[in-house]
Amino acid sequence: MAKITRVEALMVDLVPAVKRTDAIQSFICQETPILRITDTDGVVGTGYSYTIGTGGPAIMSLLQHTLAPALIGREASEIERIWRDLLFMTHATSVGAITSLALAAIDTALWDLKCRRANEPLHRMAGGAQSRIPLYTTEGGWLHIDTAELVEDALRAKALGFGGSKIKIGRPHVSEDVARISAVRDAVGPAYEIMTDANQRFTVDEAIRRARCLTPLDIAWLEEPLPADDLFGHQRLSESTTLPVAVGESLYSPQHFREYLQRGACSIVQVDVARIGGITPWLKVAHLAESFNVPVCPHFLMELHVSLCAAVPNARWVEYIPQIDSLTTEPMRIENGHAIPSDAPGLGIAWDFDAINRAAVSGSKFTLI
């Protein structure tokens, strides 16, 4: 038994290595709160979260003034109890993005601490179901990229052993999306997966139309075709197409996933460990999806999701988008197009704390004891 004695946090604002655009936004920066929890034995756990350019200071404020003070003196191993207590403490702002992203920074730090105390990696502590997970890449499929570059990137990824590429869709007319994806399909052949992502761009009728046009190209899935809160629309779409419909990166509660799964409104679950509120609820969603015989293909955060995917039996893919290379001493391990979870104790992320401190946003640091 070891109680929490210290909580410290800061925020880093990262600039993506490549230009990232989709059908609704440009991804120009990544605010990354990083939080460390120390217990009475001196064991330290590190967790983190992220936003795409907005909301980072709000997360830091919620951590500093509400959530972190409630951690001092708590038993660090009681992760489930702490998560639920903090959720109900913030009941007036739950369920929502800012609260979930703040909870995730704490929950991932507590899991890191737990694993370090046990001298075990996360992928084994959380289940130990798989030893490697296939990778697909998104970095070469952004909406602004021309068709020739899409083809070149997909061929490069295929040569590296990747199993698929994601192409952003949502050009003004469906014929443009079809032409881009057709060019990639002709280049990579039938056995290489092509994922598509609309980033909530379409109305229901347009999503049904585009799904019909994309069906002959045998895409792996149609991701976020509608606003995430349009449950009935996703149900209508799923009933109208044979294409797998993927949702999850914009859902912030296990109950939301339950409703999608119960209604048959999706066939791929893309639960994001930061946006769902941490590892504790992520595992609940993954096992819920397993009970519906639905695979998990999480959104973003590959450096953490590799371990979580390896922990559960129904994880199918890890999405390759390098996020925190500048803050670590070594990148995620990749072999023959597969992500390999680290066997080091903890989350499996080799943080470079000197680099983190140098990159900290001015005024973002706080420490509570």
Buried (B, 14 or more C-beta within 10 A) or exposed (E): EBBBBBBBBBBBBBEBEEEBBBBEEBBEBBBBBBBBBBBBEEBBBBBBBBBBBEBBBBBBEBBBEBBBEBBBEBBBBBBEEBBEBBBEBBEEBBBEBBBBBBBBBBBBBBBBBBBBBEEBBBBBBBBBBBEBBBBBBBBBBBBEBEBEEBBBBBBEBBEEEBBBBBBBBBBEEBEEBBEBBBBBBEBBEEEBBBBBBBBBBBEBEBBBBBBEEBEEBEBBBBBBBBBBEBBEBBBBBBEBBEBBBBBBBBBBBBEBBBEBBEBBBBBBBBBBBBBBBBBBBBBBBBBBBBEBEBBBBBBBBBBBBBBBBBBBEBBBBBBBBBBBBBBBEEEBBBEEBBBBBBEBBBBBBBBBEEBBEEBBBEEBBBEBE
